[in-house]
Amino acid sequence: MRFIRVIFFTVVLFVSNNAFANSLTGTIHTLHVNLQTNRAHIYFDGKPSFDGGGCPNFWTANSLDDTKFRQYIWPLLMTAKVTKEQVTVNVQGCTGTFPVITSVDVIPR
């Protein structure tokens, strides 16, 4: 019986974590930095909706105070925008009404 409970809770955790993550591949239409809110935003051509788990939106948002975002992800997004390369953007969680970018994969690698 204990084994079944462990499996059940493992499956629930796996499903719940993935239910709040979203991944979209596309070409970046707009990069936007808002100094009033201290956030960087993007949206794709065609405006597909990102959803970090309860915050569906065409735009994503990340804090400019996030050093790793500024150092690693934002330069990839700028390069992809300039070169018109497709990117896969993974979001998870929300900041306000915007999904938060957790990783980016530039295509082709």
N, C-alpha and C positions, 0 to 999 in steps of 0.2 A: 504494500500500500504506500509506503514512504517513497519508493522508487517512482510510482505513478505520479505522486505529488510533485516530486522534483522535476520530472519530465514536463508536467503540466505548466509549472511556473517558469521553466526555461523557455517553453514555446510562447507563453504569454509575454515574457520579457522581450523575446526576439521579435514577435509580431508588433508589439507596442512601440519598440524603438524604430522599426522600419516603417511603421504607419505614419510617423511624424517626420520622416525624411522624404525628400523629393529630388529627383534628378531630371534635368532637361538639357537637351543638346540643341544648339542653334547658333545663329550669328548675332552678335551684339549690335543692337540698334542705337542705344544711347548709354553713355556713361555720364553720371551726374554727381557732383559733389555739392552738398548743402552745408555751408559753414554755420548756419543758424542752428541746425539740428545736430551738427557734427557727424553726419553720415555720408557714406558713399553709396550710390544706387546704380543699378543697371536694369535694362530690360532688353529683351530679344526682339528681332524682326518678327512680325506677326503677333507679337504680344501674347505668347502662351503664358498661362498662369502658373506661377511657382506656389508651392504650399509647404511651409515649414512645419505644419501641424497646427491647424486652426487659424492660419492667417493667409488665405489665398490672395495673391496680388500679382499684377504684371511686373511690379518692381521688387527688387531685393534691397536690403539695406544692411550695411555693416558700419560699426563705429570706427571713426578715424582714430580713436584712441587705441584700437586693437593693433598693436605693433606687428604681429604676425600677418594680419590681413594686409596692412600697408606695405610690409616688406616683401611678402611672397605672392599674395593673390592679386592685389591691385595692379602690379606691373604686368602680370600675365593677361589680365583683362584689357589693359591699355594696348598691349601688343596685339592681342586678338582683334580688337576693334580696328586698329590701324591697318592690319594685314587682311582683315575680313575673313579670318580663319574661324572655323566652327569651334565652339567650346562646349564642354559638358560642365554644367554648374550644379553642384549639390547643395541643397539647403536643408537646414534642420533648426527648428526653434524659431522664435519670433522676437523682433525688436519692435515694439509698438504693433503696427499692422503690417509689418514687412517681414518676409522670410529672411533668415540669416544665412549667408554663404559659408559653407564649411570646407568646400574644396572645389578646385577647378582643374579640368583636364583639357589642354589645348589639342585640337585634332588637326592634322596628323601630329603624332608625337615626334 
